[in-house]
Amino acid sequence: MTKYIFFCLLCFTVVAVHAQGDTLPAHVYTLSALPVQKDSSRLRVQIMDGRTSLLSNLEAHVTILQPGQAAHPPHTHSNTEELLIVK
């Protein structure tokens, strides 16, 4: 039993130490409550942008385009992964 309690305390300590560097705490985001930014070709809603215990940066936003418009010219990311969901 003592080993089990020690193991649980050790796990809790490791998680707590990793979480101290987080700039993105656990949170539920309500899209309608976030500000909408407008530029010449799109509407943009920034959801999150910061560090987590496992990622150096996690950024998520929604881009709303009119038919036939593009958010920006084609480009590449050399050290970033990108996931697009088209609705």
Solvent accessible surface area in square Angstrom, and as a share of the most:
residue,aa,sasa,rsa
1,M,176,0.79
2,T,109,0.63
3,K,176,0.75
4,Y,140,0.53
5,I,89,0.45
6,F,135,0.56
7,F,120,0.50
8,C,57,0.34
9,L,108,0.54
10,L,88,0.44
11,C,53,0.32
12,F,145,0.60
13,T,73,0.42
14,V,73,0.42
15,V,101,0.58
16,A,38,0.30
17,V,92,0.53
18,H,106,0.47
19,A,49,0.38
20,Q,148,0.66
21,G,33,0.32
22,D,45,0.23
23,T,73,0.43
24,L,28,0.14
25,P,98,0.62
26,A,110,0.85
27,H,120,0.54
28,V,133,0.76
29,Y,69,0.26
30,T,80,0.46
31,L,90,0.45
32,S,107,0.69
33,A,80,0.62
34,L,40,0.20
35,P,99,0.62
36,V,89,0.51
37,Q,95,0.42
38,K,160,0.68
39,D,68,0.35
40,S,120,0.77
41,S,32,0.21
42,R,52,0.19
43,L,55,0.28
44,R,54,0.20
45,V,6,0.03
46,Q,50,0.22
47,I,41,0.21
48,M,44,0.19
49,D,84,0.43
50,G,11,0.11
51,R,110,0.40
52,T,33,0.19
53,S,52,0.34
54,L,164,0.81
55,L,88,0.44
56,S,105,0.68
57,N,88,0.45
58,L,68,0.34
59,E,64,0.29
60,A,33,0.25
61,H,70,0.31
62,V,46,0.27
63,T,46,0.27
64,I,81,0.41
65,L,69,0.35
66,Q,116,0.51
67,P,128,0.81
68,G,92,0.88
69,Q,85,0.38
70,A,68,0.53
71,A,26,0.20
72,H,89,0.40
73,P,103,0.65
74,P,138,0.87
75,H,92,0.41
76,T,129,0.75
77,H,83,0.37
78,S,120,0.77
79,N,141,0.72
80,T,77,0.45
81,E,171,0.77
82,E,102,0.46
83,L,149,0.74
84,L,137,0.68
85,I,150,0.76
86,V,142,0.81
87,K,240,1.02
